[in-house]
Every structure is written in structure tokens, then in C-alpha cells.
Amino acid sequence: MQSLFQILTLLLDIAWFFIIAHVIMSWLINFQVLNLRQPLVAQIWDGLNRILEPVYSRLRQVLPPMGGLDLAPLAALIGLMVIRIVLANNAGFFYSF
């Protein structure tokens, strides 16, 4: 069962990385450091959008509209941290078997 705990934390780390990468890329694209006409940048951006947009769209339905400010990535990161805390506080369950 210890391996299940480690796999879940690894999946949370990967999701955390994807969200941070998406946020940084969105800033770089908006400040025109990255150009979406470059094929590699466009492929990475499209892949991150395909992975994260289903999560963001559900969060945007719950969050109040904030004008031009998108709080969905922040809410997703907070949700990941909550899940990580719950897993860490219940780690004994995974080691008891």
C-alpha cells in the first residue's frame, strides 16, 4: 500500500507541474516572449490546454466572474494542496497493511 501512496503523490506532483507550466506559458505568451506561430510552442500550449481546460472549465463555473482575472489555476493549485494535505495526514492508512 505504500506504493499506492507514492503513486498518488507522484500524480499530484505531475498535475502541479502541468498547472505551473501552463501559468508560466500563458504569461510568456501574453507578454509576447513566446510566439504561438512557432510549432513547438503551439504544440505544448495546445497539449496543456487539452489537459487542463476540462478542470478549469468546471472551476470557472463555481468561481465568481472576476473580469479579466482567471482564478481557475489558483483554485486548482489550492485543491491539489488540499488533496496532498489529506493524503499526508492519512498516510498511516497506507502503511498499516
N, CA, C and O atoms as CSV, one atom per row, in Angstrom:
chain,resi,resn,atom,element,x,y,z
A,1,MET,N,N,0.813,-1.198,0.000
A,1,MET,CA,C,0.000,0.000,0.000
A,1,MET,C,C,0.857,1.263,0.000
A,1,MET,O,O,0.393,2.329,-0.404
A,2,GLN,N,N,2.090,1.146,0.446
A,2,GLN,CA,C,2.987,2.295,0.422
A,2,GLN,C,C,3.197,2.780,-1.010
A,2,GLN,O,O,3.303,3.979,-1.266
A,3,SER,N,N,3.253,1.834,-1.927
A,3,SER,CA,C,3.442,2.216,-3.325
A,3,SER,C,C,2.238,2.999,-3.845
A,3,SER,O,O,2.407,3.893,-4.674
A,4,LEU,N,N,1.036,2.689,-3.384
A,4,LEU,CA,C,-0.150,3.438,-3.794
A,4,LEU,C,C,-0.042,4.886,-3.324
A,4,LEU,O,O,-0.368,5.807,-4.073
A,5,PHE,N,N,0.407,5.088,-2.103
A,5,PHE,CA,C,0.604,6.438,-1.576
A,5,PHE,C,C,1.631,7.200,-2.411
A,5,PHE,O,O,1.428,8.373,-2.726
A,6,GLN,N,N,2.724,6.544,-2.768
A,6,GLN,CA,C,3.762,7.184,-3.569
A,6,GLN,C,C,3.269,7.495,-4.981
A,6,GLN,O,O,3.616,8.536,-5.538
A,7,ILE,N,N,2.473,6.618,-5.558
A,7,ILE,CA,C,1.914,6.857,-6.891
A,7,ILE,C,C,0.966,8.052,-6.857
A,7,ILE,O,O,0.992,8.889,-7.760
A,8,LEU,N,N,0.132,8.138,-5.825
A,8,LEU,CA,C,-0.787,9.270,-5.718
A,8,LEU,C,C,-0.040,10.587,-5.542
A,8,LEU,O,O,-0.419,11.593,-6.141
A,9,THR,N,N,1.003,10.596,-4.741
A,9,THR,CA,C,1.783,11.829,-4.588
A,9,THR,C,C,2.513,12.181,-5.884
A,9,THR,O,O,2.653,13.359,-6.212
A,10,LEU,N,N,2.977,11.181,-6.617
A,10,LEU,CA,C,3.614,11.444,-7.905
A,10,LEU,C,C,2.617,12.071,-8.884
A,10,LEU,O,O,2.961,13.021,-9.587
A,11,LEU,N,N,1.401,11.556,-8.936
A,11,LEU,CA,C,0.377,12.121,-9.816
A,11,LEU,C,C,0.035,13.556,-9.426
A,11,LEU,O,O,-0.205,14.397,-10.293
A,12,LEU,N,N,0.015,13.835,-8.125
A,12,LEU,CA,C,-0.227,15.202,-7.682
A,12,LEU,C,C,0.922,16.119,-8.086
A,12,LEU,O,O,0.696,17.267,-8.466
A,13,ASP,N,N,2.153,15.618,-8.006
A,13,ASP,CA,C,3.319,16.411,-8.430
A,13,ASP,C,C,3.264,16.709,-9.926
A,13,ASP,O,O,3.580,17.820,-10.350
A,14,ILE,N,N,2.869,15.735,-10.713
A,14,ILE,CA,C,2.777,15.941,-12.168
A,14,ILE,C,C,1.692,16.964,-12.492
A,14,ILE,O,O,1.894,17.840,-13.333
A,15,ALA,N,N,0.543,16.856,-11.829
A,15,ALA,CA,C,-0.533,17.824,-12.051
A,15,ALA,C,C,-0.084,19.225,-11.645
A,15,ALA,O,O,-0.395,20.200,-12.330
A,16,TRP,N,N,0.650,19.329,-10.532
A,16,TRP,CA,C,1.182,20.613,-10.071
A,16,TRP,C,C,2.102,21.210,-11.136
A,16,TRP,O,O,2.007,22.395,-11.455
A,17,PHE,N,N,2.993,20.378,-11.684
A,17,PHE,CA,C,3.921,20.833,-12.718
A,17,PHE,C,C,3.178,21.322,-13.953
A,17,PHE,O,O,3.525,22.365,-14.505
A,18,PHE,N,N,2.170,20.593,-14.390
A,18,PHE,CA,C,1.398,20.997,-15.572
A,18,PHE,C,C,0.735,22.354,-15.358
A,18,PHE,O,O,0.755,23.197,-16.255
A,19,ILE,N,N,0.154,22.572,-14.196
A,19,ILE,CA,C,-0.534,23.833,-13.926
A,19,ILE,C,C,0.469,24.986,-13.887
A,19,ILE,O,O,0.221,26.043,-14.468
A,20,ILE,N,N,1.598,24.789,-13.205
A,20,ILE,CA,C,2.615,25.839,-13.139
A,20,ILE,C,C,3.156,26.137,-14.541
A,20,ILE,O,O,3.335,27.301,-14.900
A,21,ALA,N,N,3.415,25.096,-15.333
A,21,ALA,CA,C,3.913,25.300,-16.697
A,21,ALA,C,C,2.886,26.063,-17.534
A,21,ALA,O,O,3.257,26.928,-18.328
A,22,HIS,N,N,1.605,25.752,-17.367
A,22,HIS,CA,C,0.548,26.428,-18.114
A,22,HIS,C,C,0.473,27.908,-17.732
A,22,HIS,O,O,0.324,28.769,-18.598
A,23,VAL,N,N,0.576,28.196,-16.450
A,23,VAL,CA,C,0.516,29.584,-15.987
A,23,VAL,C,C,1.710,30.374,-16.528
A,23,VAL,O,O,1.546,31.487,-17.027
A,24,ILE,N,N,2.904,29.801,-16.429
A,24,ILE,CA,C,4.103,30.497,-16.910
A,24,ILE,C,C,4.037,30.700,-18.419
A,24,ILE,O,O,4.385,31.771,-18.918
A,25,MET,N,N,3.591,29.676,-19.149
A,25,MET,CA,C,3.473,29.838,-20.601
A,25,MET,C,C,2.446,30.906,-20.962
A,25,MET,O,O,2.656,31.662,-21.910
A,26,SER,N,N,1.345,30.980,-20.228
A,26,SER,CA,C,0.333,31.995,-20.530
A,26,SER,C,C,0.906,33.393,-20.311
A,26,SER,O,O,0.623,34.310,-21.082
A,27,TRP,N,N,1.711,33.557,-19.261
A,27,TRP,CA,C,2.348,34.861,-19.049
A,27,TRP,C,C,3.309,35.178,-20.179
A,27,TRP,O,O,3.301,36.290,-20.706
A,28,LEU,N,N,4.137,34.211,-20.556
A,28,LEU,CA,C,5.121,34.444,-21.607
A,28,LEU,C,C,4.461,34.722,-22.952
A,28,LEU,O,O,4.974,35.512,-23.745
A,29,ILE,N,N,3.339,34.084,-23.210
A,29,ILE,CA,C,2.610,34.339,-24.458
A,29,ILE,C,C,1.974,35.736,-24.417
A,29,ILE,O,O,2.012,36.470,-25.405
A,30,ASN,N,N,1.393,36.094,-23.275
A,30,ASN,CA,C,0.752,37.408,-23.179
A,30,ASN,C,C,1.750,38.554,-23.237
A,30,ASN,O,O,1.427,39.630,-23.739
A,31,PHE,N,N,2.962,38.338,-22.727
A,31,PHE,CA,C,4.000,39.372,-22.795
A,31,PHE,C,C,4.831,39.259,-24.066
A,31,PHE,O,O,5.864,39.916,-24.197
A,32,GLN,N,N,4.387,38.435,-24.994
A,32,GLN,CA,C,4.985,38.249,-26.315
A,32,GLN,C,C,6.444,37.808,-26.257
A,32,GLN,O,O,7.250,38.179,-27.110
A,33,VAL,N,N,6.771,37.017,-25.248
A,33,VAL,CA,C,8.089,36.388,-25.196
A,33,VAL,C,C,8.057,35.118,-26.030
A,33,VAL,O,O,9.015,34.803,-26.736
A,34,LEU,N,N,6.944,34.387,-25.944
A,34,LEU,CA,C,6.735,33.202,-26.769
A,34,LEU,C,C,5.721,33.535,-27.859
A,34,LEU,O,O,4.807,34.336,-27.661
A,35,ASN,N,N,5.905,32.909,-28.998
A,35,ASN,CA,C,5.029,33.136,-30.133
A,35,ASN,C,C,4.327,31.828,-30.486
A,35,ASN,O,O,4.977,30.803,-30.691
A,36,LEU,N,N,3.012,31.867,-30.556
A,36,LEU,CA,C,2.253,30.660,-30.872
A,36,LEU,C,C,2.406,30.219,-32.320
A,36,LEU,O,O,1.926,29.146,-32.684
A,37,ARG,N,N,3.055,31.012,-33.147
A,37,ARG,CA,C,3.308,30.597,-34.524
A,37,ARG,C,C,4.477,29.622,-34.618
A,37,ARG,O,O,4.673,28.979,-35.649
A,38,GLN,N,N,5.248,29.515,-33.545
A,38,GLN,CA,C,6.311,28.515,-33.519
A,38,GLN,C,C,5.663,27.151,-33.251
A,38,GLN,O,O,4.888,27.016,-32.304
A,39,PRO,N,N,5.969,26.145,-34.068
A,39,PRO,CA,C,5.276,24.858,-33.952
A,39,PRO,C,C,5.425,24.187,-32.579
A,39,PRO,O,O,4.449,23.659,-32.046
A,40,LEU,N,N,6.618,24.201,-32.010
A,40,LEU,CA,C,6.829,23.541,-30.722
A,40,LEU,C,C,6.036,24.227,-29.612
A,40,LEU,O,O,5.409,23.564,-28.785
A,41,VAL,N,N,6.068,25.546,-29.601
A,41,VAL,CA,C,5.321,26.312,-28.597
A,41,VAL,C,C,3.824,26.058,-28.754
A,41,VAL,O,O,3.115,25.879,-27.764
A,42,ALA,N,N,3.349,26.042,-29.992
A,42,ALA,CA,C,1.926,25.805,-30.237
A,42,ALA,C,C,1.507,24.405,-29.806
A,42,ALA,O,O,0.417,24.225,-29.261
A,43,GLN,N,N,2.359,23.413,-30.043
A,43,GLN,CA,C,2.029,22.041,-29.644
A,43,GLN,C,C,1.993,21.898,-28.129
A,43,GLN,O,O,1.087,21.263,-27.589
A,44,ILE,N,N,2.959,22.475,-27.444
A,44,ILE,CA,C,2.976,22.402,-25.979
A,44,ILE,C,C,1.772,23.130,-25.398
A,44,ILE,O,O,1.115,22.625,-24.488
A,45,TRP,N,N,1.485,24.312,-25.922
A,45,TRP,CA,C,0.341,25.088,-25.443
A,45,TRP,C,C,-0.966,24.346,-25.680
A,45,TRP,O,O,-1.827,24.308,-24.802
A,46,ASP,N,N,-1.117,23.760,-26.854
A,46,ASP,CA,C,-2.333,23.007,-27.165
A,46,ASP,C,C,-2.463,21.779,-26.261
A,46,ASP,O,O,-3.557,21.468,-25.790
A,47,GLY,N,N,-1.355,21.088,-26.021
A,47,GLY,CA,C,-1.404,19.921,-25.145
A,47,GLY,C,C,-1.775,20.283,-23.715
A,47,GLY,O,O,-2.586,19.599,-23.090
A,48,LEU,N,N,-1.186,21.352,-23.196
A,48,LEU,CA,C,-1.529,21.783,-21.841
A,48,LEU,C,C,-2.985,22.231,-21.755
A,48,LEU,O,O,-3.665,21.957,-20.765
A,49,ASN,N,N,-3.462,22.917,-22.788
A,49,ASN,CA,C,-4.868,23.332,-22.792
A,49,ASN,C,C,-5.803,22.127,-22.822
A,49,ASN,O,O,-6.819,22.112,-22.127
A,50,ARG,N,N,-5.468,21.132,-23.613
A,50,ARG,CA,C,-6.325,19.936,-23.684
A,50,ARG,C,C,-6.356,19.182,-22.355
A,50,ARG,O,O,-7.376,18.593,-21.998
A,51,ILE,N,N,-5.253,19.200,-21.632
A,51,ILE,CA,C,-5.195,18.509,-20.343
A,51,ILE,C,C,-5.922,19.303,-19.269
A,51,ILE,O,O,-6.677,18.728,-18.486
A,52,LEU,N,N,-5.710,20.608,-19.218
A,52,LEU,CA,C,-6.175,21.409,-18.089
A,52,LEU,C,C,-7.521,22.092,-18.294
A,52,LEU,O,O,-8.179,22.447,-17.315
A,53,GLU,N,N,-7.941,22.283,-19.523
A,53,GLU,CA,C,-9.187,23.017,-19.758
A,53,GLU,C,C,-10.425,22.325,-19.167
A,53,GLU,O,O,-11.311,23.027,-18.679
A,54,PRO,N,N,-10.536,20.991,-19.185
A,54,PRO,CA,C,-11.699,20.383,-18.514
A,54,PRO,C,C,-11.759,20.695,-17.016
A,54,PRO,O,O,-12.840,20.888,-16.461
A,55,VAL,N,N,-10.613,20.741,-16.380
A,55,VAL,CA,C,-10.574,21.075,-14.948
A,55,VAL,C,C,-10.902,22.549,-14.754
A,55,VAL,O,O,-11.709,22.901,-13.893
A,56,TYR,N,N,-10.280,23.406,-15.550
A,56,TYR,CA,C,-10.510,24.839,-15.418
A,56,TYR,C,C,-11.961,25.205,-15.700
A,56,TYR,O,O,-12.522,26.060,-15.014
A,57,SER,N,N,-12.577,24.580,-16.691
A,57,SER,CA,C,-13.953,24.938,-17.040
A,57,SER,C,C,-14.917,24.611,-15.901
A,57,SER,O,O,-15.870,25.353,-15.662
A,58,ARG,N,N,-14.676,23.512,-15.202
A,58,ARG,CA,C,-15.539,23.183,-14.050
A,58,ARG,C,C,-15.311,24.156,-12.904
A,58,ARG,O,O,-16.254,24.539,-12.212
A,59,LEU,N,N,-14.063,24.555,-12.702
A,59,LEU,CA,C,-13.783,25.526,-11.644
A,59,LEU,C,C,-14.360,26.895,-11.986
A,59,LEU,O,O,-14.834,27.600,-11.095
A,60,ARG,N,N,-14.328,27.283,-13.257
A,60,ARG,CA,C,-14.865,28.581,-13.671
A,60,ARG,C,C,-16.373,28.658,-13.476
A,60,ARG,O,O,-16.916,29.747,-13.288
A,61,GLN,N,N,-17.057,27.512,-13.520
A,61,GLN,CA,C,-18.499,27.505,-13.286
A,61,GLN,C,C,-18.812,27.816,-11.829
A,61,GLN,O,O,-19.861,28.382,-11.522
A,62,VAL,N,N,-17.899,27.446,-10.929
A,62,VAL,CA,C,-18.109,27.651,-9.496
A,62,VAL,C,C,-17.616,29.025,-9.048
A,62,VAL,O,O,-18.248,29.677,-8.217
A,63,LEU,N,N,-16.485,29.461,-9.603
A,63,LEU,CA,C,-15.881,30.726,-9.199
A,63,LEU,C,C,-16.682,31.908,-9.731
A,63,LEU,O,O,-17.236,31.841,-10.829
A,64,PRO,N,N,-16.744,32.993,-8.954
A,64,PRO,CA,C,-17.444,34.182,-9.463
A,64,PRO,C,C,-16.626,34.856,-10.557
A,64,PRO,O,O,-15.398,34.761,-10.556
A,65,PRO,N,N,-17.288,35.534,-11.489
A,65,PRO,CA,C,-16.541,36.233,-12.547
A,65,PRO,C,C,-15.724,37.381,-11.960
A,65,PRO,O,O,-16.219,38.171,-11.157
A,66,MET,N,N,-14.460,37.454,-12.380
A,66,MET,CA,C,-13.549,38.475,-11.850
A,66,MET,C,C,-13.056,39.400,-12.959
A,66,MET,O,O,-11.952,39.936,-12.862
A,67,GLY,N,N,-13.832,39.594,-13.982
A,67,GLY,CA,C,-13.403,40.445,-15.089
A,67,GLY,C,C,-12.377,39.712,-15.938
A,67,GLY,O,O,-12.655,38.629,-16.453
A,68,GLY,N,N,-11.192,40.296,-16.087
A,68,GLY,CA,C,-10.148,39.680,-16.901
A,68,GLY,C,C,-9.234,38.757,-16.125
A,68,GLY,O,O,-8.288,38.212,-16.692
A,69,LEU,N,N,-9.493,38.569,-14.838
A,69,LEU,CA,C,-8.630,37.752,-13.984
A,69,LEU,C,C,-9.174,36.337,-13.889
A,69,LEU,O,O,-10.319,36.132,-13.486
A,70,ASP,N,N,-8.357,35.364,-14.258
A,70,ASP,CA,C,-8.755,33.958,-14.216
A,70,ASP,C,C,-8.170,33.306,-12.971
A,70,ASP,O,O,-6.956,33.132,-12.865
A,71,LEU,N,N,-9.026,32.950,-12.042
A,71,LEU,CA,C,-8.587,32.348,-10.788
A,71,LEU,C,C,-8.652,30.823,-10.802
A,71,LEU,O,O,-8.386,30.186,-9.783
A,72,ALA,N,N,-8.999,30.236,-11.933
A,72,ALA,CA,C,-9.116,28.778,-12.014
A,72,ALA,C,C,-7.789,28.072,-11.743
A,72,ALA,O,O,-7.789,27.078,-11.017
A,73,PRO,N,N,-6.650,28.532,-12.287
A,73,PRO,CA,C,-5.391,27.851,-11.950
A,73,PRO,C,C,-5.054,27.931,-10.464
A,73,PRO,O,O,-4.555,26.965,-9.888
A,74,LEU,N,N,-5.322,29.073,-9.846
A,74,LEU,CA,C,-5.066,29.206,-8.407
A,74,LEU,C,C,-5.955,28.263,-7.610
A,74,LEU,O,O,-5.496,27.629,-6.660
A,75,ALA,N,N,-7.210,28.169,-7.986
A,75,ALA,CA,C,-8.129,27.253,-7.297
A,75,ALA,C,C,-7.698,25.805,-7.494
A,75,ALA,O,O,-7.822,24.990,-6.581
A,76,ALA,N,N,-7.191,25.482,-8.684
A,76,ALA,CA,C,-6.718,24.118,-8.932
A,76,ALA,C,C,-5.483,23.810,-8.082
A,76,ALA,O,O,-5.360,22.712,-7.541
A,77,LEU,N,N,-4.578,24.771,-7.967
A,77,LEU,CA,C,-3.391,24.555,-7.132
A,77,LEU,C,C,-3.764,24.404,-5.661
A,77,LEU,O,O,-3.192,23.572,-4.957
A,78,ILE,N,N,-4.712,25.198,-5.198
A,78,ILE,CA,C,-5.178,25.065,-3.811
A,78,ILE,C,C,-5.834,23.710,-3.607
A,78,ILE,O,O,-5.629,23.066,-2.578
A,79,GLY,N,N,-6.621,23.275,-4.582
A,79,GLY,CA,C,-7.242,21.953,-4.488
A,79,GLY,C,C,-6.215,20.837,-4.428
A,79,GLY,O,O,-6.378,19.884,-3.665
A,80,LEU,N,N,-5.159,20.945,-5.225
A,80,LEU,CA,C,-4.089,19.942,-5.180
A,80,LEU,C,C,-3.400,19.930,-3.829
A,80,LEU,O,O,-3.064,18.864,-3.312
A,81,MET,N,N,-3.186,21.105,-3.252
A,81,MET,CA,C,-2.549,21.166,-1.933
A,81,MET,C,C,-3.453,20.567,-0.856
A,81,MET,O,O,-2.971,19.906,0.064
A,82,VAL,N,N,-4.748,20.796,-0.968
A,82,VAL,CA,C,-5.691,20.205,-0.010
A,82,VAL,C,C,-5.644,18.687,-0.104
A,82,VAL,O,O,-5.612,18.000,0.917
A,83,ILE,N,N,-5.640,18.165,-1.318
A,83,ILE,CA,C,-5.565,16.709,-1.503
A,83,ILE,C,C,-4.252,16.170,-0.939
A,83,ILE,O,O,-4.238,15.114,-0.306
A,84,ARG,N,N,-3.150,16.888,-1.165
A,84,ARG,CA,C,-1.854,16.460,-0.649
A,84,ARG,C,C,-1.855,16.441,0.884
A,84,ARG,O,O,-1.310,15.517,1.488
A,85,ILE,N,N,-2.458,17.448,1.516
A,85,ILE,CA,C,-2.516,17.501,2.974
A,85,ILE,C,C,-3.356,16.355,3.515
A,85,ILE,O,O,-2.989,15.720,4.504
A,86,VAL,N,N,-4.486,16.093,2.866
A,86,VAL,CA,C,-5.345,14.983,3.312
A,86,VAL,C,C,-4.603,13.653,3.178
A,86,VAL,O,O,-4.682,12.806,4.068
A,87,LEU,N,N,-3.885,13.469,2.070
A,87,LEU,CA,C,-3.103,12.234,1.893
A,87,LEU,C,C,-2.003,12.121,2.939
A,87,LEU,O,O,-1.789,11.047,3.501
A,88,ALA,N,N,-1.305,13.221,3.204
A,88,ALA,CA,C,-0.211,13.184,4.181
A,88,ALA,C,C,-0.736,12.903,5.584
A,88,ALA,O,O,-0.099,12.180,6.350
A,89,ASN,N,N,-1.893,13.471,5.927
A,89,ASN,CA,C,-2.441,13.239,7.259
A,89,ASN,C,C,-3.003,11.838,7.420
A,89,ASN,O,O,-3.154,11.354,8.542
A,90,ASN,N,N,-3.311,11.188,6.320
A,90,ASN,CA,C,-3.833,9.820,6.376
A,90,ASN,C,C,-2.840,8.822,5.826
A,90,ASN,O,O,-3.230,7.741,5.385
A,91,ALA,N,N,-1.562,9.164,5.843
A,91,ALA,CA,C,-0.525,8.266,5.309
A,91,ALA,C,C,-0.445,6.984,6.119
A,91,ALA,O,O,-0.057,5.945,5.585
A,92,GLY,N,N,-0.798,7.034,7.378
A,92,GLY,CA,C,-0.781,5.823,8.201
A,92,GLY,C,C,-1.710,4.750,7.660
A,92,GLY,O,O,-1.444,3.559,7.825
A,93,PHE,N,N,-2.787,5.156,7.023
A,93,PHE,CA,C,-3.692,4.184,6.418
A,93,PHE,C,C,-2.983,3.367,5.340
A,93,PHE,O,O,-3.233,2.170,5.197
A,94,PHE,N,N,-2.102,4.014,4.587
A,94,PHE,CA,C,-1.409,3.338,3.506
A,94,PHE,C,C,-0.325,2.407,4.028
A,94,PHE,O,O,0.018,1.422,3.374
A,95,TYR,N,N,0.216,2.715,5.206
A,95,TYR,CA,C,1.315,1.904,5.738
A,95,TYR,C,C,0.832,0.813,6.678
A,95,TYR,O,O,1.629,-0.032,7.085
A,96,SER,N,N,-0.442,0.803,7.036
A,96,SER,CA,C,-0.934,-0.152,8.028
A,96,SER,C,C,-1.133,-1.561,7.455
A,96,SER,O,O,-1.223,-2.524,8.217
A,97,PHE,N,N,-1.203,-1.692,6.157
A,97,PHE,CA,C,-1.465,-3.018,5.576
A,97,PHE,C,C,-0.217,-3.820,5.411
A,97,PHE,O,O,-0.270,-4.955,4.936
